[in-house]
Amino acid sequence: MEQVVRRAVPEDHPVLNELENEARAAVLETRGGARWCEVVPARRGRWFDDGAQVFVAEIDAVGVGYLVLIPGEVAVVESVFVTPGAREVGFGDWLLEAALSAATDAGSRLLEGTALPGDRDLKNLFERAGIVARAITVSVPLRPAQS
């Protein structure tokens, strides 16, 4: 069984779109997920349009996960996802390792990412890589003012 993490190429769009659909459906079930989906639009075919660096995880050439890195002085892990059946293998760590390396190579001075309150697996992934919380964003929906 061949397990690999590599840079995505345009031919990966179909599998990335499928994985993103699965990821967004899963995040909607997590506290804060609906708001995250509002703030971070789906890529759906525009994987490289904004200079994003995208990595794909595969088992025997079948896509099982991805990571989107937005490079810059502060590089941002926009999203990372591994299908549940491929977790516990190390793909999350390998994807994050690829992102850290790419951000370092690009001259970024900091790497940031977002983990939702109920996503303990993602928090653990970030913490294993030495990425720790520097702020917690809180919110509450408000009713429109009545006239």
C-alpha positions as CSV (number, residue, x, y, z in Angstrom):
1,M,0.0,0.0,0.0
2,E,1.5,3.3,-1.1
3,Q,0.8,6.3,1.1
4,V,2.0,9.7,-0.2
5,V,1.5,13.4,0.4
6,R,2.3,15.6,-2.6
7,R,1.6,19.0,-4.1
8,A,-1.7,19.0,-5.9
9,V,-1.9,19.6,-9.7
10,P,-4.9,20.9,-11.8
11,E,-5.8,17.3,-12.7
12,D,-6.6,16.8,-9.0
13,H,-9.6,19.2,-9.1
14,P,-12.3,16.5,-9.2
15,V,-10.9,14.6,-6.2
16,L,-10.3,17.8,-4.3
17,N,-13.8,19.0,-5.0
18,E,-15.2,15.6,-3.6
19,L,-13.0,15.8,-0.5
20,E,-14.0,19.4,0.1
21,N,-17.7,18.5,-0.1
22,E,-17.1,15.8,2.5
23,A,-15.1,18.2,4.7
24,R,-17.6,21.0,4.6
25,A,-20.5,18.6,5.4
26,A,-18.5,17.3,8.4
27,V,-17.6,20.8,9.6
28,L,-21.3,21.8,9.6
29,E,-21.8,19.2,12.4
30,T,-19.1,20.9,14.5
31,R,-19.8,23.8,16.8
32,G,-18.8,27.0,14.8
33,G,-18.9,25.1,11.6
34,A,-21.8,27.0,9.9
35,R,-20.0,30.3,10.6
36,W,-16.7,28.9,9.3
37,C,-18.4,27.9,6.1
38,E,-19.8,31.5,5.7
39,V,-16.3,33.0,6.3
40,V,-14.3,30.5,4.2
41,P,-15.9,30.1,0.8
42,A,-15.7,26.7,-0.9
43,R,-12.9,26.5,-3.5
44,R,-14.8,24.2,-5.9
45,G,-12.4,24.2,-8.8
46,R,-10.5,27.4,-8.0
47,W,-7.9,25.6,-6.0
48,F,-4.9,27.6,-7.2
49,D,-6.6,30.9,-8.2
50,D,-5.3,33.0,-5.2
51,G,-1.8,31.6,-5.1
52,A,-2.8,28.8,-2.7
53,Q,-0.5,25.9,-2.3
54,V,-2.5,22.7,-2.1
55,F,-1.3,19.3,-0.9
56,V,-3.1,16.0,-1.4
57,A,-2.8,12.8,0.6
58,E,-3.2,9.5,-1.3
59,I,-3.4,5.8,-0.6
60,D,-2.6,3.9,-3.8
61,A,-3.2,7.0,-5.9
62,V,-6.7,7.5,-4.3
63,G,-7.1,10.9,-2.7
64,V,-8.0,10.7,1.0
65,G,-7.1,14.2,2.2
66,Y,-5.9,17.7,1.4
67,L,-4.5,20.9,2.9
68,V,-4.8,24.4,1.6
69,L,-2.0,26.8,2.5
70,I,-2.2,30.5,1.8
71,P,1.3,31.8,1.6
72,G,2.4,35.2,2.9
73,E,4.4,36.8,5.7
74,V,1.9,35.0,7.9
75,A,1.1,31.7,6.1
76,V,-2.4,30.4,6.8
77,V,-3.7,26.8,6.8
78,E,-7.1,27.6,5.3
79,S,-8.3,24.1,5.6
80,V,-7.1,20.6,6.2
81,F,-9.1,17.4,6.0
82,V,-8.5,13.6,6.0
83,T,-11.4,11.2,5.4
84,P,-12.3,9.3,8.5
85,G,-11.3,6.0,7.1
86,A,-7.8,7.2,6.4
87,R,-7.2,8.8,9.8
88,E,-4.8,7.4,12.4
89,V,-2.3,6.7,9.6
90,G,-0.4,10.0,9.9
91,F,-1.8,11.9,6.9
92,G,-2.7,15.0,8.9
93,D,0.8,15.2,10.3
94,W,2.3,14.7,6.9
95,L,0.1,17.3,5.3
96,L,0.9,19.8,8.1
97,E,4.6,19.0,7.7
98,A,4.4,19.8,4.0
99,A,2.7,23.1,4.8
100,L,5.3,24.1,7.4
101,S,8.1,23.3,5.0
102,A,6.4,25.2,2.1
103,A,5.7,28.2,4.4
104,T,9.4,28.2,5.6
105,D,10.6,27.9,2.0
106,A,8.4,30.9,1.0
107,G,9.9,33.0,3.8
108,S,6.8,33.2,6.0
109,R,7.6,34.3,9.5
110,L,4.5,32.7,11.1
111,L,2.0,29.9,10.3
112,E,-1.6,30.2,11.5
113,G,-4.6,27.9,11.3
114,T,-8.1,27.7,12.7
115,A,-9.6,24.8,14.7
116,L,-13.3,24.9,15.6
117,P,-14.3,24.5,19.3
118,G,-15.5,20.9,18.9
119,D,-12.8,19.7,16.6
120,R,-10.4,18.0,19.1
121,D,-8.7,16.0,16.3
122,L,-7.6,19.2,14.5
123,K,-6.6,20.9,17.7
124,N,-4.4,17.8,18.5
125,L,-2.9,17.9,15.1
126,F,-1.9,21.5,15.4
127,E,-0.6,21.0,18.9
128,R,1.6,18.0,17.8
129,A,3.2,20.4,15.4
130,G,3.8,23.0,18.1
131,I,1.1,25.3,16.8
132,V,-0.7,26.7,19.8
133,A,-3.7,29.0,20.3
134,R,-2.9,32.7,20.5
135,A,-6.5,33.9,20.6
136,I,-10.0,32.5,20.8
137,T,-12.7,34.2,18.8
138,V,-16.2,34.2,20.3
139,S,-19.5,35.2,18.8
140,V,-23.2,35.3,19.3
141,P,-25.9,35.8,16.7
142,L,-28.0,39.0,17.1
143,R,-31.5,39.6,16.2
144,P,-32.0,42.6,13.8
145,A,-33.1,45.8,15.5
146,Q,-36.9,46.3,15.3
147,S,-38.1,49.6,14.1
